[in-house]
């Protein structure tokens, strides 16, 4: 078991090094949800800088969740803000975490923890170069939403063929 855990940590470290070397990646970060309870009033925020306003970007969420998460889906509300705090874009989204028919968790898992990468858009445009903030909050209307362990954001330029 110890060898397996060491292998997983080494593999994760190599993945981070490889991802950080990709010049197409604007941001690829995870934020831990304290004690696996996402409070209704808690925002997860990611700061990033856009240099190229001519490109369209792919946006992806990365959710780590436990199999005891009480729903098959997760409703979110996101906000994209500029450096002055002005909201440029906002929308509600649904992420499906479990198969609706058989209840199996979606994504990659080990034991009772699963990671689900959810592509959101392949054509996000940013109108100006500079700093942005991407904020996300759970919109399940539970005061405390159990079972979401971390939430991540990845923004990158599409891979060229």
ROSE-19973 format. One line per field, with one value per atom (N, C-alpha, C): atom name; x negated, y, z; residue number from 1. Coordinates in nm, 3 decimals. Atoms other than C-alpha are relative to their C-alpha. Layout:
N
kepa	c(CA; ...)
c1	c(X; ...)
c2	c(Y; ...)
c3	c(Z; ...)
nufi	c(NUM; ...)
//
This chain:
161
kepa	c(N; CA; C; N; CA; C; N; CA; C; N; CA; C; N; CA; C; N; CA; C; N; CA; C; N; CA; C; N; CA; C; N; CA; C; N; CA; C; N; CA; C; N; CA; C; N; CA; C; N; CA; C; N; CA; C; N; CA; C; N; CA; C; N; CA; C; N; CA; C; N; CA; C; N; CA; C; N; CA; C; N; CA; C; N; CA; C; N; CA; C; N; CA; C; N; CA; C; N; CA; C; N; CA; C; N; CA; C; N; CA; C; N; CA; C; N; CA; C; N; CA; C; N; CA; C; N; CA; C; N; CA; C; N; CA; C; N; CA; C; N; CA; C; N; CA; C; N; CA; C; N; CA; C; N; CA; C; N; CA; C; N; CA; C; N; CA; C; N; CA; C; N; CA; C; N; CA; C; N; CA; C; N; CA; C; N; CA; C; N; CA; C; N; CA; C; N; CA; C; N; CA; C; N; CA; C; N; CA; C; N; CA; C; N; CA; C; N; CA; C; N; CA; C; N; CA; C; N; CA; C; N; CA; C; N; CA; C; N; CA; C; N; CA; C; N; CA; C; N; CA; C; N; CA; C; N; CA; C; N; CA; C; N; CA; C; N; CA; C; N; CA; C; N; CA; C; N; CA; C; N; CA; C; N; CA; C; N; CA; C; N; CA; C; N; CA; C; N; CA; C; N; CA; C; N; CA; C; N; CA; C; N; CA; C; N; CA; C; N; CA; C; N; CA; C; N; CA; C; N; CA; C; N; CA; C; N; CA; C; N; CA; C; N; CA; C; N; CA; C; N; CA; C; N; CA; C; N; CA; C; N; CA; C; N; CA; C; N; CA; C; N; CA; C; N; CA; C; N; CA; C; N; CA; C; N; CA; C; N; CA; C; N; CA; C; N; CA; C; N; CA; C; N; CA; C; N; CA; C; N; CA; C; N; CA; C; N; CA; C; N; CA; C; N; CA; C; N; CA; C; N; CA; C; N; CA; C; N; CA; C; N; CA; C; N; CA; C; N; CA; C; N; CA; C; N; CA; C; N; CA; C; N; CA; C; N; CA; C; N; CA; C; N; CA; C; N; CA; C; N; CA; C; N; CA; C; N; CA; C; N; CA; C; N; CA; C; N; CA; C; N; CA; C; N; CA; C; N; CA; C; N; CA; C; N; CA; C; N; CA; C; N; CA; C; N; CA; C; N; CA; C; N; CA; C; N; CA; C; N; CA; C; N; CA; C; N; CA; C; N; CA; C; N; CA; C; N; CA; C; N; CA; C)
c1	c(-0.083; 0.000; -0.087; 0.090; -0.285; -0.065; 0.062; -0.456; 0.099; -0.102; -0.129; 0.021; -0.017; -0.087; -0.119; 0.120; -0.447; 0.004; -0.011; -0.394; 0.100; -0.103; -0.076; -0.053; 0.055; -0.256; -0.105; 0.101; -0.546; 0.068; -0.072; -0.305; 0.070; -0.066; -0.108; -0.102; 0.105; -0.432; -0.048; 0.041; -0.541; 0.107; -0.110; -0.199; 0.000; 0.005; -0.229; -0.115; 0.116; -0.575; 0.030; -0.034; -0.454; 0.102; -0.104; -0.145; -0.056; 0.053; -0.344; -0.092; 0.087; -0.575; 0.080; -0.083; -0.283; 0.029; -0.017; -0.289; 0.143; -0.139; 0.073; 0.090; -0.081; 0.197; -0.009; -0.007; 0.309; 0.005; -0.014; 0.412; 0.043; -0.040; 0.443; -0.021; 0.011; 0.512; 0.120; -0.103; 0.710; 0.009; -0.021; 0.859; 0.074; -0.063; 0.938; 0.124; -0.121; 1.286; -0.017; 0.030; 1.241; 0.092; -0.069; 1.341; 0.103; -0.094; 1.526; 0.141; -0.131; 1.816; -0.003; -0.001; 1.879; 0.117; -0.102; 2.068; 0.066; -0.077; 2.339; -0.058; 0.053; 2.173; -0.150; 0.144; 1.817; -0.026; 0.044; 1.659; -0.137; 0.133; 1.368; -0.047; 0.047; 1.157; -0.135; 0.124; 0.881; -0.040; 0.054; 0.665; -0.091; 0.084; 0.501; -0.016; 0.029; 0.360; 0.012; -0.012; 0.453; -0.094; 0.092; 0.180; 0.047; -0.040; 0.334; 0.152; -0.144; 0.676; 0.054; -0.046; 0.689; 0.041; -0.030; 0.721; 0.133; -0.112; 1.025; -0.058; 0.056; 0.966; 0.097; -0.078; 1.084; 0.004; -0.017; 1.223; 0.051; -0.036; 1.248; 0.002; -0.003; 1.353; -0.058; 0.049; 1.181; 0.057; -0.069; 1.390; -0.049; 0.031; 1.270; 0.115; -0.117; 1.562; -0.002; -0.011; 1.646; 0.126; -0.116; 1.885; 0.122; -0.115; 2.103; 0.062; -0.065; 2.185; 0.147; -0.141; 2.566; 0.080; -0.075; 2.665; -0.075; 0.069; 2.587; -0.064; 0.049; 2.513; -0.045; 0.046; 2.367; 0.032; -0.028; 2.512; -0.098; 0.098; 2.263; 0.043; -0.012; 2.271; -0.141; 0.134; 1.957; 0.008; 0.015; 1.841; -0.142; 0.130; 1.558; -0.007; 0.017; 1.430; -0.128; 0.124; 1.179; -0.077; 0.087; 0.907; 0.066; -0.070; 1.152; 0.113; -0.109; 1.398; 0.131; -0.121; 1.652; 0.027; -0.038; 1.841; 0.020; -0.006; 1.786; 0.093; -0.081; 1.971; 0.043; -0.051; 2.185; 0.106; -0.099; 2.392; 0.011; -0.017; 2.531; -0.027; 0.033; 2.406; 0.029; -0.020; 2.481; -0.115; 0.102; 2.201; 0.056; -0.049; 2.301; -0.118; 0.106; 2.090; 0.023; -0.035; 2.274; 0.090; -0.086; 2.437; 0.144; -0.140; 2.811; 0.072; -0.071; 2.913; -0.047; 0.049; 2.685; -0.069; 0.058; 2.541; -0.151; 0.146; 2.177; -0.064; 0.072; 1.935; -0.069; 0.066; 1.799; -0.139; 0.135; 1.434; -0.094; 0.101; 1.123; 0.001; -0.008; 1.123; -0.092; 0.077; 0.936; 0.071; -0.077; 1.137; 0.130; -0.126; 1.418; -0.017; 0.024; 1.261; -0.009; 0.000; 1.314; -0.035; 0.033; 1.177; 0.073; -0.075; 1.395; -0.041; 0.032; 1.267; 0.122; -0.121; 1.564; -0.029; 0.019; 1.508; 0.122; -0.109; 1.715; 0.019; -0.009; 1.635; -0.133; 0.121; 1.390; -0.020; 0.010; 1.445; 0.021; -0.008; 1.408; -0.090; 0.076; 1.296; -0.022; 0.033; 1.121; -0.031; 0.006; 1.155; -0.125; 0.120; 0.846; -0.106; 0.112; 0.504; -0.006; 0.013; 0.450; 0.055; -0.045; 0.561; 0.152; -0.140; 0.892; 0.013; -0.032; 1.059; 0.122; -0.110; 1.281; 0.050; -0.057; 1.513; 0.113; -0.102; 1.735; 0.060; -0.066; 1.993; 0.098; -0.099; 2.210; 0.138; -0.135; 2.572; 0.103; -0.091; 2.732; 0.098; -0.087; 2.895; -0.004; 0.025; 2.763; -0.091; 0.088; 2.614; -0.141; 0.129; 2.333; 0.018; -0.009; 2.282; -0.115; 0.106; 2.092; -0.048; 0.051; 1.868; -0.080; 0.085; 1.696; -0.130; 0.126; 1.330; -0.090; 0.075; 1.168; 0.063; -0.054; 1.257; -0.113; 0.109; 1.022; 0.046; -0.025; 1.004; -0.121; 0.106; 0.804; 0.044; -0.026; 0.789; -0.123; 0.112; 0.576; 0.042; -0.023; 0.541; 0.013; -0.014; 0.650; -0.135; 0.121; 0.376; 0.004; 0.007; 0.259; -0.028; 0.018; 0.278; -0.128)
c2	c(-0.119; 0.000; 0.125; -0.115; 0.239; 0.025; -0.014; 0.171; 0.059; -0.051; 0.240; 0.150; -0.142; 0.575; 0.082; -0.070; 0.675; 0.014; -0.005; 0.587; 0.106; -0.098; 0.799; 0.141; -0.134; 1.099; 0.036; -0.027; 1.068; 0.031; -0.022; 1.042; 0.136; -0.131; 1.346; 0.112; -0.102; 1.544; 0.017; -0.008; 1.458; 0.066; -0.063; 1.558; 0.151; -0.143; 1.896; 0.067; -0.056; 1.955; 0.009; 0.001; 1.858; 0.108; -0.099; 2.078; 0.142; -0.135; 2.377; 0.040; -0.030; 2.352; 0.031; -0.024; 2.389; 0.150; -0.144; 2.748; 0.038; -0.027; 2.716; 0.010; 0.000; 2.682; 0.134; -0.128; 3.007; -0.025; 0.035; 2.852; -0.146; 0.138; 2.500; -0.017; 0.000; 2.521; -0.069; 0.061; 2.336; 0.080; -0.064; 2.489; -0.099; 0.095; 2.265; 0.062; -0.040; 2.286; -0.045; 0.026; 2.308; -0.106; 0.111; 1.986; -0.068; 0.065; 1.870; 0.051; -0.063; 2.105; 0.136; -0.124; 2.374; 0.085; -0.088; 2.653; 0.080; -0.071; 2.832; 0.137; -0.135; 3.170; 0.003; 0.006; 3.051; 0.001; -0.007; 3.148; -0.063; 0.047; 2.965; 0.094; -0.102; 3.223; -0.038; 0.026; 3.191; 0.127; -0.116; 3.480; -0.046; 0.036; 3.463; 0.123; -0.110; 3.687; -0.050; 0.028; 3.686; 0.093; -0.077; 3.797; 0.011; 0.008; 3.697; 0.013; -0.022; 3.846; -0.047; 0.047; 3.702; -0.147; 0.144; 3.340; -0.025; 0.053; 3.147; -0.102; 0.085; 2.951; -0.111; 0.110; 2.616; 0.016; -0.011; 2.630; -0.133; 0.130; 2.320; 0.010; 0.014; 2.254; -0.137; 0.126; 1.985; -0.013; 0.019; 1.852; -0.130; 0.121; 1.610; -0.015; 0.022; 1.453; -0.141; 0.130; 1.163; -0.071; 0.076; 0.883; 0.021; -0.028; 0.987; 0.137; -0.125; 1.316; -0.031; 0.041; 1.321; 0.019; -0.025; 1.425; -0.057; 0.047; 1.311; 0.117; -0.117; 1.668; 0.109; -0.115; 1.997; 0.125; -0.128; 2.335; 0.103; -0.103; 2.622; 0.131; -0.132; 2.991; 0.055; -0.056; 3.149; 0.148; -0.141; 3.508; 0.020; -0.042; 3.642; 0.151; -0.142; 3.977; 0.054; -0.064; 4.224; 0.049; -0.042; 4.387; 0.104; -0.097; 4.651; -0.064; 0.069; 4.388; 0.003; -0.004; 4.455; -0.140; 0.131; 4.136; 0.010; 0.000; 4.071; -0.108; 0.114; 3.740; -0.077; 0.079; 3.527; -0.095; 0.096; 3.214; -0.113; 0.120; 2.909; -0.120; 0.120; 2.566; -0.123; 0.129; 2.203; -0.092; 0.101; 1.950; -0.133; 0.133; 1.584; -0.080; 0.073; 1.379; -0.150; 0.141; 1.045; -0.033; 0.048; 0.843; 0.000; -0.014; 0.919; -0.135; 0.128; 0.560; -0.098; 0.103; 0.342; 0.055; -0.060; 0.588; -0.009; 0.011; 0.514; 0.138; -0.128; 0.802; 0.014; -0.029; 0.967; 0.056; -0.050; 1.052; -0.112; 0.095; 0.884; -0.008; 0.014; 0.740; -0.103; 0.094; 0.558; -0.012; 0.017; 0.412; 0.074; -0.074; 0.648; 0.146; -0.135; 0.963; -0.002; -0.009; 1.069; 0.140; -0.126; 1.341; 0.004; -0.014; 1.467; 0.129; -0.116; 1.700; 0.026; -0.033; 1.880; 0.118; -0.111; 2.082; 0.091; -0.097; 2.399; 0.068; -0.065; 2.582; -0.012; 0.003; 2.567; 0.133; -0.126; 2.924; 0.122; -0.114; 3.162; 0.111; -0.115; 3.505; 0.097; -0.105; 3.758; 0.125; -0.120; 4.112; 0.085; -0.080; 4.266; -0.080; 0.064; 4.162; 0.056; -0.044; 4.173; -0.100; 0.091; 4.024; -0.019; 0.037; 3.846; -0.084; 0.089; 3.665; -0.082; 0.093; 3.360; -0.049; 0.041; 3.299; -0.099; 0.104; 2.996; -0.023; 0.038; 2.916; -0.111; 0.107; 2.613; 0.063; -0.054; 2.676; -0.109; 0.109; 2.365; 0.042; -0.060; 2.585; -0.074; 0.060; 2.370; 0.096; -0.086; 2.577; -0.056; 0.069; 2.321; -0.121; 0.107; 2.091; -0.098; 0.096; 1.775; -0.077; 0.093; 1.561; 0.061; -0.064; 1.819; 0.036; -0.014; 1.807; 0.108; -0.110; 2.042; 0.035; -0.050; 2.249; 0.070; -0.057; 2.347; 0.063; -0.069; 2.561; -0.017; 0.007; 2.504; 0.081; -0.080; 2.759; -0.014; 0.015; 2.694; 0.028; -0.011; 2.764; -0.140; 0.134; 2.471; -0.050; 0.063; 2.227; 0.013; -0.010; 2.285; -0.138; 0.130; 1.988; -0.006)
c3	c(0.000; 0.000; 0.000; -0.008; 0.087; -0.135; 0.132; -0.248; -0.099; 0.091; -0.430; 0.023; -0.031; -0.249; -0.048; 0.046; -0.324; -0.152; 0.145; -0.691; -0.044; 0.035; -0.702; 0.020; -0.026; -0.545; -0.104; 0.104; -0.791; -0.132; 0.124; -1.082; 0.000; -0.011; -0.959; -0.014; 0.010; -0.922; -0.142; 0.141; -1.275; -0.085; 0.074; -1.404; 0.020; -0.027; -1.234; -0.073; 0.070; -1.378; -0.149; 0.142; -1.726; -0.032; 0.024; -1.699; 0.013; -0.020; -1.572; -0.114; 0.113; -1.875; -0.125; 0.116; -2.115; -0.009; 0.014; -2.241; -0.040; 0.035; -2.358; 0.123; -0.122; -1.998; 0.070; -0.070; -1.837; 0.150; -0.141; -1.504; 0.009; -0.031; -1.365; 0.150; -0.146; -0.991; 0.064; -0.084; -0.725; 0.129; -0.129; -0.413; 0.090; -0.093; -0.116; 0.064; -0.070; 0.033; 0.145; -0.141; 0.408; 0.059; -0.066; 0.584; -0.090; 0.093; 0.269; 0.012; -0.014; 0.348; -0.070; 0.076; 0.087; 0.048; -0.052; 0.261; -0.112; 0.101; 0.064; -0.029; 0.019; 0.115; -0.033; 0.029; 0.032; -0.151; 0.138; -0.298; -0.013; 0.036; -0.456; -0.109; 0.093; -0.640; -0.059; 0.073; -0.899; -0.073; 0.069; -1.018; -0.112; 0.114; -1.360; -0.089; 0.091; -1.632; -0.144; 0.143; -2.000; -0.075; 0.082; -2.240; -0.144; 0.140; -2.574; -0.011; 0.013; -2.651; -0.135; 0.131; -3.004; 0.002; -0.008; -2.891; 0.071; -0.076; -2.777; 0.096; -0.105; -2.457; 0.037; -0.056; -2.324; 0.152; -0.145; -1.970; 0.051; -0.057; -1.754; 0.152; -0.146; -1.395; 0.036; -0.055; -1.189; 0.141; -0.128; -0.901; 0.064; -0.079; -0.633; 0.099; -0.085; -0.452; 0.056; -0.065; -0.225; -0.050; 0.047; -0.317; 0.089; -0.086; -0.022; -0.028; 0.041; -0.197; -0.024; -0.003; -0.160; -0.129; 0.123; -0.516; -0.120; 0.121; -0.870; -0.075; 0.071; -0.982; 0.097; -0.078; -0.863; -0.080; 0.063; -0.951; 0.054; -0.034; -0.957; -0.061; 0.062; -1.021; -0.007; 0.015; -1.162; -0.035; 0.031; -1.199; -0.055; 0.050; -1.414; 0.023; -0.034; -1.284; -0.059; 0.043; -1.417; 0.123; -0.112; -1.206; 0.091; -0.085; -1.075; 0.080; -0.069; -0.948; -0.076; 0.081; -1.224; -0.057; 0.052; -1.318; -0.151; 0.146; -1.690; -0.052; 0.043; -1.710; 0.124; -0.111; -1.481; -0.055; 0.046; -1.527; 0.102; -0.080; -1.350; -0.089; 0.076; -1.458; 0.083; -0.065; -1.379; -0.038; 0.022; -1.339; 0.046; -0.035; -1.343; 0.054; -0.067; -1.099; 0.004; -0.005; -1.098; -0.119; 0.108; -1.375; 0.051; -0.043; -1.356; 0.008; 0.004; -1.435; 0.106; -0.093; -1.225; 0.125; -0.120; -0.973; 0.012; -0.005; -1.060; -0.008; 0.008; -0.997; -0.135; 0.127; -1.311; 0.028; -0.018; -1.355; 0.042; -0.044; -1.220; 0.152; -0.143; -0.872; 0.059; -0.079; -0.605; 0.133; -0.123; -0.320; -0.009; 0.001; -0.233; -0.043; 0.051; -0.387; -0.152; 0.146; -0.747; -0.045; 0.066; -0.970; -0.133; 0.125; -1.251; -0.067; 0.083; -1.522; -0.088; 0.074; -1.676; -0.093; 0.095; -1.994; 0.001; -0.005; -1.982; -0.135; 0.131; -2.305; -0.073; 0.083; -2.590; -0.070; 0.072; -2.704; 0.089; -0.090; -2.409; -0.054; 0.049; -2.529; 0.115; -0.097; -2.308; -0.079; 0.083; -2.441; 0.019; -0.021; -2.287; 0.073; -0.070; -2.166; 0.142; -0.138; -1.794; 0.098; -0.105; -1.465; 0.002; -0.016; -1.414; 0.127; -0.111; -1.125; -0.040; 0.027; -1.172; 0.135; -0.128; -0.874; -0.024; 0.010; -0.820; 0.138; -0.125; -0.553; -0.028; 0.017; -0.498; 0.005; 0.009; -0.583; 0.023; -0.033; -0.435; 0.109; -0.102; -0.170; 0.133; -0.130; 0.113; 0.076; -0.079; 0.391; 0.002; 0.009; 0.403; -0.092; 0.099; 0.106; 0.025; -0.032; 0.210; -0.123; 0.100; -0.008; -0.112; 0.100; -0.231; 0.072; -0.072; -0.130; -0.058; 0.061; -0.380; -0.133; 0.125; -0.680; -0.074; 0.077; -0.961; -0.129; 0.126; -1.270; -0.090; 0.100; -1.585; -0.122; 0.119; -1.866; -0.088; 0.091; -2.171; -0.142; 0.142; -2.538; -0.055; 0.058; -2.754; -0.054; 0.055; -2.855; -0.152; 0.145; -3.209; -0.059; 0.066; -3.444; -0.079)
nufi	c(1; 1; 1; 2; 2; 2; 3; 3; 3; 4; 4; 4; 5; 5; 5; 6; 6; 6; 7; 7; 7; 8; 8; 8; 9; 9; 9; 10; 10; 10; 11; 11; 11; 12; 12; 12; 13; 13; 13; 14; 14; 14; 15; 15; 15; 16; 16; 16; 17; 17; 17; 18; 18; 18; 19; 19; 19; 20; 20; 20; 21; 21; 21; 22; 22; 22; 23; 23; 23; 24; 24; 24; 25; 25; 25; 26; 26; 26; 27; 27; 27; 28; 28; 28; 29; 29; 29; 30; 30; 30; 31; 31; 31; 32; 32; 32; 33; 33; 33; 34; 34; 34; 35; 35; 35; 36; 36; 36; 37; 37; 37; 38; 38; 38; 39; 39; 39; 40; 40; 40; 41; 41; 41; 42; 42; 42; 43; 43; 43; 44; 44; 44; 45; 45; 45; 46; 46; 46; 47; 47; 47; 48; 48; 48; 49; 49; 49; 50; 50; 50; 51; 51; 51; 52; 52; 52; 53; 53; 53; 54; 54; 54; 55; 55; 55; 56; 56; 56; 57; 57; 57; 58; 58; 58; 59; 59; 59; 60; 60; 60; 61; 61; 61; 62; 62; 62; 63; 63; 63; 64; 64; 64; 65; 65; 65; 66; 66; 66; 67; 67; 67; 68; 68; 68; 69; 69; 69; 70; 70; 70; 71; 71; 71; 72; 72; 72; 73; 73; 73; 74; 74; 74; 75; 75; 75; 76; 76; 76; 77; 77; 77; 78; 78; 78; 79; 79; 79; 80; 80; 80; 81; 81; 81; 82; 82; 82; 83; 83; 83; 84; 84; 84; 85; 85; 85; 86; 86; 86; 87; 87; 87; 88; 88; 88; 89; 89; 89; 90; 90; 90; 91; 91; 91; 92; 92; 92; 93; 93; 93; 94; 94; 94; 95; 95; 95; 96; 96; 96; 97; 97; 97; 98; 98; 98; 99; 99; 99; 100; 100; 100; 101; 101; 101; 102; 102; 102; 103; 103; 103; 104; 104; 104; 105; 105; 105; 106; 106; 106; 107; 107; 107; 108; 108; 108; 109; 109; 109; 110; 110; 110; 111; 111; 111; 112; 112; 112; 113; 113; 113; 114; 114; 114; 115; 115; 115; 116; 116; 116; 117; 117; 117; 118; 118; 118; 119; 119; 119; 120; 120; 120; 121; 121; 121; 122; 122; 122; 123; 123; 123; 124; 124; 124; 125; 125; 125; 126; 126; 126; 127; 127; 127; 128; 128; 128; 129; 129; 129; 130; 130; 130; 131; 131; 131; 132; 132; 132; 133; 133; 133; 134; 134; 134; 135; 135; 135; 136; 136; 136; 137; 137; 137; 138; 138; 138; 139; 139; 139; 140; 140; 140; 141; 141; 141; 142; 142; 142; 143; 143; 143; 144; 144; 144; 145; 145; 145; 146; 146; 146; 147; 147; 147; 148; 148; 148; 149; 149; 149; 150; 150; 150; 151; 151; 151; 152; 152; 152; 153; 153; 153; 154; 154; 154; 155; 155; 155; 156; 156; 156; 157; 157; 157; 158; 158; 158; 159; 159; 159; 160; 160; 160; 161; 161; 161)
//
